Amino acid sequence: MKSFAIGSMAVCLSLVSGSARADCAPANPTGHFQGTAVSKAAGKLDVSLDLRCVNRHYAGELVTPVGTYTVNAGTYSNGELRLQLAAGDDSVSVRVQVAGQLLHGQFTSGDDSGPLDLRRMGEAHAPSSKEGLLHLSQEQWAKDIDFFARELQQRHANAFHHLTREQFDAEIAEVKRRLPQMNGDEIYVALDRIANAIGDAHTYVEFPDDTANLPLELRKFGPDYRVVAVGTGLEKALGARVLRIGDTSIAKARDLAASMTPAAETTALADARIAGFLTMGITLHGLGIVSDRNTASYTLADDGGEEFILSFRASSPDAKVNWIKLVKNLPLYSQNPDQDFWYVYLPESRTLYCNFRGYQRLGQNAAALLDEAKDKNPDKLVIDLRQNSGGDYNQGLRYLLEPIRGLPLVKQRGHLFVLIGVDTFSAAMSNAAQFRQQTSATLVGEPIGERPNSYQEAREMWLPNSQLLVRYSTQYYKFVEQGENIIRPDREIITEWREYAAGRDPVLEWVLQYK
């Protein structure tokens, strides 16, 4: 049996049964069911059941706050459904009456039993749409939370530079108090919120492998979130504004998701991360915006103001989504998405453009760029850091910045341009600051989301039971000596919705037209 703690009381929940034949027919009850089980020991628990008929045998999963139980056997006869399930050494049995879309009956355990009420919500989810390693007993989660609280404050360079120790302790205590009523997604979100409350962008809890990603991509323009890409068959959503997710307004959903962003960084960085959180089942479910991590309905509005609702179902972690993008003719910065470092010479403007997304093989890649610059002798050299999420800034200094500084064309201002944006992160942010300090570069684009003077240099630890990966900062860096703690471009250019929808890049356009 699995034991877990509610308050100071040890409770055991297992649903046990004798044998049953694994028989089913196409007309027998199957699907995705949601509802509650009322345990004598643990009280009311939210549960869901995915039930499938596979080769005339029942299969599926019962998801509870204390773990996921797999259907091993089942029978259906005269309106009564019996299931036997197991999780490791624990076994589970359910006996319910089927009345249309409803299942009503009992679960039983050695010392515990109670009513079980479920309603069919749709077709059964695929086996791969489970929450992964987030199904643990409350005892296991409690140990992970204690480990998280103890080790994070000890390992971080200064865990209380923004959040006070008293606030940290209070947040941990609140998660432990609510633990009996929380599902795995809610626990993940709670821990990530605490990590982000520490303040710096390098301290957070990594997502597990299965995040229940929904097949749409959002991007924020002004106050609006717009759909910029979808999976096949959902093209009606392209370009639409998001008004609500389920019953939650997009403004409230944004505010809820903001709690999972680094508290001491910029609002722009928060908004960039929130756009992703609003399309992930793990965050939508963990924040209480949707009741099922694998399905979400979005209320959308087209440019004419007409509202419509579309439902999106999560893909399995290994599924390949056939993405349909709003912009068909991609601007230069969006091309070659699988390449960390690439460049092209634009003869009309005598400009050598380099998209620098990552630091892999930077020595070799940068040397080739420098050879191209010497061969073409361009009027302008553009280093685009807008999609660079970081690496080793010392490599950027050694292989790129210092060699570029030796080129004759960059001796005077107006020939070297560094493009920056909200997603210019970590080492890329550092290198952008160094380009400004050590060269004649003109920085163009949007302010960088991460603050240049902050705790960085991330290290990792794993929580012992869930195996969630926690990142934490180990060193304070200072890349701006005076003035505000932010890297602003010399020429700020915000891409508006109509420019984006037309496939334009006003940042690069400004550089190419610069005289």
C-alpha positions, -999 to 999 in steps of 0.1 A, spaced: 0 0 0 10 36 -5 11 57 26 10 94 26 7 122 52 -23 145 56 -14 168 84 1 146 111 -19 116 102 -5 87 81 -31 76 56 -32 46 33 -52 46 0 -53 16 -22 -82 3 -42 -79 -35 -40 -99 -64 -55 -99 -100 -65 -96 -114 -99 -116 -104 -131 -115 -114 -167 -103 -88 -191 -132 -88 -216 -148 -60 -235 -167 -54 -267 -169 -23 -290 -203 -13 -275 -190 -15 -239 -183 17 -220 -150 34 -228 -137 70 -228 -122 97 -206 -141 102 -173 -136 128 -146 -151 130 -112 -145 123 -75 -137 95 -51 -146 101 -14 -121 83 9 -129 77 46 -93 87 54 -84 113 28 -117 129 20 -129 141 -14 -103 135 -42 -104 146 -78 -98 116 -101 -100 107 -138 -102 75 -157 -91 67 -192 -107 35 -203 -100 18 -237 -110 -15 -253 -79 -29 -269 -80 -63 -287 -112 -72 -267 -94 -64 -234 -99 -34 -211 -69 -11 -207 -65 24 -193 -54 45 -163 -70 58 -131 -53 91 -121 -55 101 -85 -37 126 -63 -16 98 -49 -6 81 -82 -17 65 -114 -32 30 -114 -31 9 -146 -61 -12 -156 -50 -48 -156 -84 -65 -160 -121 -56 -164 -156 -69 -172 -188 -53 -182 -221 -71 -178 -258 -61 -172 -249 -24 -168 -221 -31 -142 -185 -23 -149 -157 -39 -128 -121 -30 -131 -89 -42 -114 -60 -18 -115 -24 -17 -101 5 6 -95 36 -13 -86 27 -36 -57 -6 -17 -50 -38 -31 -65 -71 -13 -71 -106 -24 -78 -136 -4 -89 -173 -15 -92 -197 9 -108 -231 11 -125 -232 26 -160 -260 50 -167 -255 68 -200 -224 91 -195 -223 85 -158 -204 59 -137 -216 56 -100 -203 30 -75 -176 22 -51 -139 17 -47 -126 -6 -19 -94 -11 0 -83 -31 29 -93 -4 55 -109 21 32 -138 24 8 -160 51 -6 -182 63 -34 -169 69 -69 -187 92 -93 -174 98 -128 -188 115 -159 -177 107 -195 -160 138 -210 -150 124 -244 -128 98 -260 -101 82 -239 -67 99 -239 -37 81 -254 -15 62 -229 13 87 -234 -8 116 -222 -1 109 -186 17 133 -163 49 113 -163 68 113 -130 44 137 -113 23 109 -98 37 103 -64 24 95 -29 20 124 -6 48 111 15 71 111 -16 60 147 -25 66 158 11 101 145 10 107 162 -23 94 195 -10 116 193 21 146 185 0 137 215 -24 133 239 5 165 228 23 188 225 -7 177 255 -27 184 280 0 218 264 8 230 260 -28 218 294 -43 244 321 -41 218 344 -23 184 328 -22 170 358 -2 182 387 -23 146 394 -34 124 371 -15 127 371 23 134 339 43 101 343 61 82 345 28 100 315 15 92 294 46 56 305 44 53 295 8 68 261 15 44 256 45 14 265 24 23 239 -3 27 212 24 -6 222 40 -25 220 6 -6 188 -5 -35 164 1 -58 183 -23 -32 189 -50 -25 170 -82 10 166 -97 6 195 -121 -4 218 -92 26 207 -71 50 213 -100 35 248 -105 37 256 -68 74 246 -66 82 265 -98 64 296 -84 86 295 -53 118 291 -73 108 321 -95 99 342 -65 136 341 -56 139 365 -84 166 357 -110 159 342 -144 183 313 -139 164 298 -109 134 277 -117 121 241 -119 125 225 -153 95 211 -170 92 173 -170 93 154 -203 55 153 -207 41 189 -206 10 181 -226 18 207 -252 -12 220 -271 -9 225 -309 -9 262 -310 17 290 -306 9 324 -291 27 357 -293 19 389 -275 14 422 -294 6 451 -271 -23 439 -248 -33 410 -272 -22 374 -275 -24 363 -311 -23 328 -326 7 326 -349 9 288 -355 -13 258 -351 -14 221 -359 -31 208 -390 -69 212 -391 -69 242 -368 -60 269 -393 -92 289 -385 -73 301 -354 -44 317 -372 -41 354 -365 -70 354 -340 -69 372 -307 -73 350 -276 -101 362 -253 -105 333 -229 -91 299 -221 -119 278 -208 -139 302 -186 -108 322 -177 -102 356 -193 -69 360 -211 -60 388 -187 -66 366 -156 -48 337 -172 -18 360 -179 -18 372 -143 -19 336 -130 10 325 -153 30 356 -143 36 339 -109 58 314 -128 82 340 -141 113 354 -123 101 381 -99 131 404 -101 134 404 -139 116 426 -164 79 425 -174 90 419 -210 107 387 -200 77 376 -181 54 382 -211 77 362 -234 76 332 -211 38 335 -204 30 331 -241 44 296 -239 28 288 -206 -6 295 -220 -3 267 -245 9 240 -221 -14 215 -204 9 212 -174 7 249 -166 -29 255 -176 -40 225 -154 -15 233 -126 -28 269 -124 -64 258 -123 -73 273 -157 -84 240 -171 -96 208 -155 -80 184 -179 -43 188 -188 -48 173 -222 -76 195 -235 -83 232 -236 -109 253 -253 -99 288 -265 -124 316 -272 -109 336 -301 -119 367 -321 -109 375 -357 -100 410 -368 -137 416 -376 -146 410 -340 -164 377 -346 -159 353 -317 -156 315 -320 -144 286 -298 -118 260 -308 -107 230 -287 -71 219 -287 -59 184 -276 -23 179 -263 2 159 -284 22 131 -268 58 140 -260 72 121 -290 46 132 -315 56 153 -344 32 182 -350 27 194 -386 28 231 -378 9 256 -400 23 291 -396 5 324 -400 35 338 -419 42 319 -451 72 339 -463 94 339 -433 116 369 -425 153 363 -425 157 358 -387 131 329 -388 148 309 -415 171 279 -409 155 272 -375 177 241 -369 210 260 -373 227 276 -343 249 298 -364 245 308 -400 251 338 -422 243 352 -457 256 381 -477 230 406 -490 245 422 -520 220 450 -525 228 466 -492 264 452 -490 255 436 -457 268 404 -441 240 391 -419 247 365 -392 221 347 -371 238 337 -339 214 314 -319 238 291 -300 274 286 -290 280 250 -303 311 249 -325 314 286 -322 351 287 -329 347 270 -362 315 289 -371 329 323 -362 361 317 -381 341 310 -413 321 342 -407 353 362 -404 366 347 -436 334 357 -453 337 392 -440 372 395 -453 362 381 -487 331 402 -492 343 434 -474 307 444 -466 296 479 -456 277 465 -427 280 435 -404 249 424 -385 251 400 -355 215 388 -346 212 377 -310 174 379 -307 170 342 -305 201 333 -286 193 317 -252 229 315 -240 260 294 -235 295 304 -225 300 342 -229 338 337 -227 335 318 -261 316 347 -275 343 371 -264 372 349 -277 358 336 -310 335 364 -321 337 398 -304 375 401 -302 381 390 -338 353 413 -351 369 442 -332 400 437 -354 381 441 -387 388 475 -404 351 480 -413 340 482 -376 365 509 -365 338 535 -370 302 536 -358 275 527 -384 291 495 -397 285 470 -369 250 462 -357 239 439 -329 203 429 -329 188 422 -294 154 414 -280 135 400 -250 148 365 -256 185 375 -258 194 356 -226 223 347 -203 256 345 -222 240 363 -252 229 391 -229 264 393 -215 280 394 -250 255 421 -261 266 443 -232 303 436 -241 297 445 -278 284 479 -265 313 484 -242 342 471 -263 332 479 -299 315 506 -320 284 484 -324 249 499 -326 224 478 -307 190 476 -324 157 460 -314 139 456 -281 153 459 -245 167 426 -232 144 408 -208 171 396 -183 188 422 -161 225 425 -168 234 428 -131 219 397 -115 225 362 -102 234 338 -129 258 309 -136 232 281 -131 238 247 -115 213 218 -112 199 194 -87 173 167 -89 144 161 -65 148 126 -52 114 111 -59 99 131 -88 133 136 -104 123 172 -113 153 192 -123 158 224 -103 182 251 -115 197 277 -92 222 306 -96 256 304 -81 273 337 -89 264 374 -92 275 392 -124 276 429 -131 276 439 -168 264 475 -164 284 499 -142 260 528 -140 225 538 -148 194 515 -149 198 478 -146 187 470 -181 202 467 -216 183 490 -239 191 492 -276 205 524 -291 176 522 -316 144 507 -300 121 491 -326 90 471 -315 75 448 -341 38 456 -344 11 430 -352 5 441 -388 43 440 -395 46 405 -381 16 392 -399 30 406 -432 62 387 -426 83 419 -421 112 424 -398 113 462 -391 145 458 -370 166 444 -398 148 467 -423 161 497 -403 196 485 -403 196 478 -441 183 513 -447 207 530 -423 229 556 -440 
